[in-house]
Amino acid sequence: QSRMPRCYFMEFDPILDSADMSPADWTSIARAVHHWYFEFDGFVILHGTDTMAYTASALSFMLEQLAKPVILTGAQLPIFEPISDARQNFLGAVVFAGLADISEVCLFFNGQLFRGNRAVKASASALSAFASASYPPLAELGCPIQIFRRRLREPPHGRFRLQEIHVTDVLVVWVIPGFSDDFFQPLLNSKTLKGMVLLLYGCGNAPARKAKFLGHLKRLVDSGIVIVACSQCTHGTVILEKYAVGKAFEDVGVVGGHDMTTEAAVTKLAYLLSKGLSPVEVRKSMSESLRGELTTEASCFTISEPVSGLSSL
């Protein structure tokens, strides 16, 4: 239709299954956006669903001072199948990228537009494959199209620039009951590890009476490794100082990740380390909201906004 945005296509070579994506591929995508940034009003990135949330989170940090919409989308079923979600997801992403005034990286799927660094893949088979438990959708595609303006990030004041991710020495550890402390011994001798995301119970709990475990964490922190605590729960936030157990982790230098997703925590940590910041600076930034990826007490608010939309296509 004449009212739809005019689209231009670019294809990466080789075309990858998203399970094969790496930070080098995030950089390739970010470089393409950076190269064509001033030529287009918005960008749509077609991506496999398995690691789409990681790419969306990474791009949200790499594309600094972004003032245009960058929308990732994909499909659970191939577009050539008789029943497929690909066409709706693609057209919806094009609408938001070309006609909406959005200044951030988003993920569009099944009629909902999510902040990219808040989205996670929640289902391997449902058409509503993605969710954003800690932040509501930015927009919804329906009759009419609804955009929740107060949920969007404000346009930046600085000049757009690209920060590539090249530090990838980050480890994720999911804490389980009765785990062996000896697991950490090789990490203490590692010359390459730069950061760790520690997935704890509830709002930041773990076995604090395991003095050896806490000792290992302190030695890792003292050696310059940044350790960020996130929750294993889908909903909720990490508040290390809330209970004595969590406070023990804070005391050895572990940083609370608030309500960040694992995808956001990992990519944010890699991004900050790639900027050449000191461990102290990285720890400080990990507990602050850079792209709306976490909720702090200062950023909490009640959403009761008038809804704006796009004119009917």
C-alpha positions as CSV (number, residue, x, y, z in Angstrom):
1,Q,0.0,0.0,0.0
2,S,1.1,3.6,-0.7
3,R,0.8,4.5,3.0
4,M,3.2,1.8,4.1
5,P,6.9,2.8,4.5
6,R,9.1,2.3,1.5
7,C,11.5,-0.6,2.3
8,Y,15.1,-1.4,1.1
9,F,16.6,-4.7,1.8
10,M,20.1,-5.8,2.8
11,E,21.2,-9.4,3.2
12,F,24.0,-10.6,5.4
13,D,26.4,-13.3,4.1
14,P,26.3,-16.0,5.3
15,I,22.8,-16.2,6.5
16,L,23.0,-17.9,9.9
17,D,20.8,-19.9,12.2
18,S,20.4,-17.7,15.2
19,A,21.9,-20.5,17.4
20,D,25.2,-19.8,15.6
21,M,25.1,-16.1,16.3
22,S,28.0,-14.6,18.2
23,P,29.1,-11.1,19.3
24,A,30.9,-10.8,16.0
25,D,27.5,-11.0,14.3
26,W,26.0,-8.5,16.7
27,T,28.8,-6.2,15.6
28,S,28.1,-6.8,11.9
29,I,24.4,-5.8,12.4
30,A,25.4,-2.8,14.5
31,R,27.9,-1.7,11.8
32,A,25.2,-1.9,9.1
33,V,22.8,0.3,11.2
34,H,25.7,2.7,11.9
35,H,26.6,2.9,8.2
36,W,23.1,3.6,6.9
37,Y,21.9,5.5,10.0
38,F,21.4,8.9,8.4
39,E,19.8,7.4,5.2
40,F,16.7,5.8,6.7
41,D,14.0,6.6,9.2
42,G,14.2,3.2,10.9
43,F,15.5,-0.4,10.7
44,V,14.0,-3.8,10.8
45,I,16.2,-6.8,11.5
46,L,14.9,-10.2,10.6
47,H,16.3,-12.7,13.1
48,G,15.9,-16.3,14.3
49,T,14.0,-16.5,17.5
50,D,16.4,-18.6,19.6
51,T,18.9,-15.8,20.4
52,M,16.9,-12.8,19.3
53,A,16.6,-11.5,22.8
54,Y,20.4,-11.6,23.2
55,T,20.9,-9.6,19.9
56,A,18.2,-7.1,20.9
57,S,19.8,-6.5,24.3
58,A,23.3,-6.2,22.8
59,L,22.2,-3.7,20.1
60,S,20.4,-1.6,22.7
61,F,23.8,-1.0,24.4
62,M,26.1,-0.9,21.3
63,L,24.0,1.7,19.5
64,E,24.7,4.7,21.7
65,Q,22.5,7.8,21.5
66,L,20.1,6.1,19.2
67,A,17.3,8.4,18.0
68,K,15.5,6.0,15.6
69,P,13.6,2.8,15.9
70,V,15.6,-0.5,15.4
71,I,13.0,-3.3,15.5
72,L,13.9,-7.0,15.6
73,T,11.4,-9.6,14.6
74,G,11.2,-13.2,13.3
75,A,8.7,-16.0,13.2
76,Q,7.9,-19.3,14.8
77,L,6.8,-20.7,11.5
78,P,8.5,-20.2,8.1
79,I,6.8,-17.6,5.9
80,F,6.2,-20.2,3.1
81,E,4.1,-22.4,5.4
82,P,0.2,-22.2,4.9
83,I,-0.2,-20.9,8.5
84,S,2.6,-18.7,9.6
85,D,3.2,-15.7,11.9
86,A,6.0,-14.4,9.7
87,R,4.0,-12.0,7.5
88,Q,2.2,-10.3,10.4
89,N,5.4,-10.0,12.5
90,F,7.3,-8.5,9.5
91,L,4.6,-6.0,8.5
92,G,4.1,-4.9,12.1
93,A,7.8,-4.3,12.5
94,V,7.9,-2.3,9.3
95,V,5.0,-0.2,10.5
96,F,6.7,0.7,13.8
97,A,10.1,1.2,12.3
98,G,8.8,3.5,9.5
99,L,5.9,5.4,11.0
100,A,6.5,5.5,14.8
101,D,8.5,8.1,16.7
102,I,10.6,5.6,18.8
103,S,14.2,6.1,19.9
104,E,15.3,2.6,21.0
105,V,15.9,-1.0,20.1
106,C,12.7,-3.0,20.2
107,L,11.5,-6.5,19.6
108,F,8.2,-7.0,17.8
109,F,6.3,-10.3,18.1
110,N,2.7,-11.5,17.9
111,G,1.3,-8.0,17.9
112,Q,3.4,-6.6,20.8
113,L,6.3,-4.3,20.7
114,F,8.8,-4.9,23.6
115,R,11.8,-3.0,24.8
116,G,14.6,-5.1,23.3
117,N,16.6,-5.4,26.5
118,R,13.5,-6.5,28.5
119,A,12.4,-9.3,26.2
120,V,13.0,-13.0,26.7
121,K,12.0,-16.0,24.7
122,A,9.3,-17.6,26.8
123,S,8.0,-20.4,24.6
124,A,9.6,-22.7,22.1
125,S,6.4,-23.4,20.2
126,A,3.7,-20.8,20.9
127,L,3.2,-17.9,18.5
128,S,3.4,-15.6,21.5
129,A,7.0,-16.7,21.9
130,F,8.4,-13.6,23.6
131,A,7.5,-11.9,26.9
132,S,8.6,-9.0,29.0
133,A,7.9,-9.8,32.6
134,S,9.5,-6.8,34.2
135,Y,8.3,-4.0,31.8
136,P,5.0,-3.7,29.9
137,P,4.8,-3.6,26.1
138,L,5.7,-0.3,24.4
139,A,3.0,-0.7,21.8
140,E,0.3,-3.1,20.6
141,L,-0.8,-3.8,17.1
142,G,-4.5,-3.9,16.9
143,C,-7.6,-1.9,16.0
144,P,-6.3,0.7,16.5
145,I,-2.5,0.6,16.8
146,Q,-1.7,1.7,20.4
147,I,1.6,3.3,21.4
148,F,2.2,3.9,25.2
149,R,4.2,7.0,25.0
150,R,5.2,7.3,28.6
151,R,6.8,3.9,28.5
152,L,9.2,4.9,25.7
153,R,12.7,6.3,26.2
154,E,13.2,10.0,25.7
155,P,15.1,10.9,22.5
156,P,18.9,11.4,23.2
157,H,20.7,14.7,23.1
158,G,24.1,13.4,21.9
159,R,25.3,12.3,18.5
160,F,24.7,8.7,17.4
161,R,27.8,6.4,17.7
162,L,28.7,2.8,17.8
163,Q,30.5,0.9,20.5
164,E,31.5,-2.6,19.4
165,I,31.5,-5.6,21.7
166,H,34.9,-7.4,21.6
167,V,35.3,-8.6,25.3
168,T,33.4,-11.9,25.5
169,D,35.0,-13.5,28.6
170,V,31.7,-13.6,30.5
171,L,30.3,-16.6,32.4
172,V,26.8,-17.3,33.6
173,V,26.4,-19.5,36.8
174,W,23.0,-20.8,37.8
175,V,23.2,-21.6,41.5
176,I,21.5,-24.9,42.6
177,P,21.1,-26.5,46.1
178,G,24.1,-28.5,47.2
179,F,26.5,-27.5,44.4
180,S,30.2,-28.1,44.8
181,D,32.4,-25.2,45.8
182,D,35.2,-26.8,43.9
183,F,33.6,-25.7,40.6
184,F,35.1,-22.2,41.3
185,Q,38.7,-23.4,41.7
186,P,39.5,-23.3,38.0
187,L,37.9,-19.9,37.7
188,L,40.3,-18.5,40.4
189,N,43.2,-19.5,38.2
190,S,41.7,-18.1,35.0
191,K,43.6,-15.5,33.2
192,T,40.8,-14.6,30.8
193,L,37.6,-14.4,32.8
194,K,36.4,-10.8,33.1
195,G,32.8,-11.0,34.3
196,M,30.2,-13.4,35.8
197,V,26.4,-13.3,36.0
198,L,25.3,-15.2,39.1
199,L,21.7,-16.4,39.0
200,L,20.5,-16.6,42.5
201,Y,17.2,-17.6,44.2
202,G,14.3,-15.2,44.6
203,C,15.4,-11.6,45.3
204,G,19.1,-12.5,45.6
205,N,19.4,-15.5,48.0
206,A,22.0,-18.3,48.0
207,P,23.7,-20.5,50.6
208,A,25.5,-17.8,52.6
209,R,26.6,-20.3,55.3
210,K,28.9,-21.9,52.7
211,A,31.9,-19.8,53.7
212,K,34.1,-21.4,51.1
213,F,31.7,-20.2,48.4
214,L,31.6,-16.7,49.6
215,G,35.4,-16.8,49.9
216,H,35.8,-17.8,46.3
217,L,33.5,-15.0,45.2
218,K,35.5,-12.4,47.2
219,R,38.8,-13.7,45.7
220,L,37.3,-13.4,42.2
221,V,36.1,-9.8,42.9
222,D,39.5,-8.9,44.4
223,S,41.2,-10.1,41.2
224,G,39.1,-7.7,39.1
225,I,36.3,-9.9,37.9
226,V,32.9,-8.2,38.0
227,I,30.1,-10.4,39.4
228,V,26.5,-9.4,38.9
229,A,23.6,-11.1,40.7
230,C,20.4,-11.7,38.9
231,S,17.3,-13.7,39.9
232,Q,16.3,-17.1,38.6
233,C,12.7,-15.9,38.8
234,T,10.8,-14.5,35.9
235,H,9.2,-11.8,38.0
236,G,10.9,-9.8,40.7
237,T,14.1,-7.9,41.4
238,V,17.4,-8.6,43.2
239,I,17.8,-6.6,46.4
240,L,20.9,-8.0,48.0
241,E,20.5,-5.9,51.1
242,K,17.0,-7.1,51.8
243,Y,18.0,-10.3,53.7
244,A,21.1,-11.2,55.6
245,V,21.9,-14.0,53.1
246,G,21.9,-11.5,50.2
247,K,23.8,-8.9,52.2
248,A,26.7,-11.4,52.6
249,F,27.1,-11.4,48.8
250,E,27.0,-7.6,48.7
251,D,29.7,-7.5,51.4
252,V,32.1,-9.5,49.2
253,G,31.6,-7.2,46.2
254,V,28.8,-8.8,44.2
255,V,26.6,-6.2,42.4
256,G,22.8,-6.6,42.4
257,G,21.3,-6.7,38.9
258,H,17.9,-5.5,40.0
259,D,15.3,-6.9,37.5
260,M,17.6,-7.3,34.5
261,T,17.1,-10.4,32.3
262,T,20.0,-12.7,31.9
263,E,20.3,-11.6,28.3
264,A,20.5,-8.0,29.3
265,A,23.0,-8.6,32.1
266,V,25.3,-10.6,29.9
267,T,25.4,-8.2,27.0
268,K,25.6,-5.1,29.2
269,L,28.5,-6.6,31.1
270,A,30.3,-7.4,27.8
271,Y,29.5,-3.9,26.5
272,L,30.9,-2.1,29.5
273,L,34.0,-4.3,29.6
274,S,34.5,-3.5,25.9
275,K,34.5,0.2,26.6
276,G,37.7,-0.3,28.6
277,L,36.2,0.7,32.0
278,S,37.8,-0.3,35.2
279,P,36.1,-3.0,37.4
280,V,34.9,-0.3,39.8
281,E,33.3,1.7,36.9
282,V,31.7,-1.4,35.5
283,R,30.2,-2.3,38.8
284,K,28.8,1.1,39.2
285,S,27.2,1.1,35.7
286,M,25.8,-2.4,36.1
287,S,23.6,-1.1,38.9
288,E,22.4,1.9,36.9
289,S,19.8,2.0,34.1
290,L,21.6,2.9,30.8
291,R,18.9,2.0,28.3
292,G,15.9,1.2,30.4
293,E,17.1,-2.3,31.0
294,L,16.5,-2.3,34.8
295,T,14.2,-0.7,37.3
296,T,15.6,1.3,40.2
297,E,13.7,3.0,43.0
298,A,14.4,6.3,41.2
299,S,12.8,5.0,37.9
300,C,9.7,3.4,39.4
301,F,6.5,4.9,38.3
302,T,2.8,4.1,37.8
303,I,1.8,4.0,34.2
304,S,-1.6,5.7,33.7
305,E,-1.1,7.4,30.4
306,P,-3.2,8.5,27.5
307,V,-2.5,6.2,24.5
308,S,-1.5,7.6,21.2
309,G,-1.5,5.7,17.9
310,L,-0.8,5.6,14.2
311,S,-3.4,6.5,11.7
312,S,-5.1,3.5,10.1
313,L,-3.3,2.0,7.2
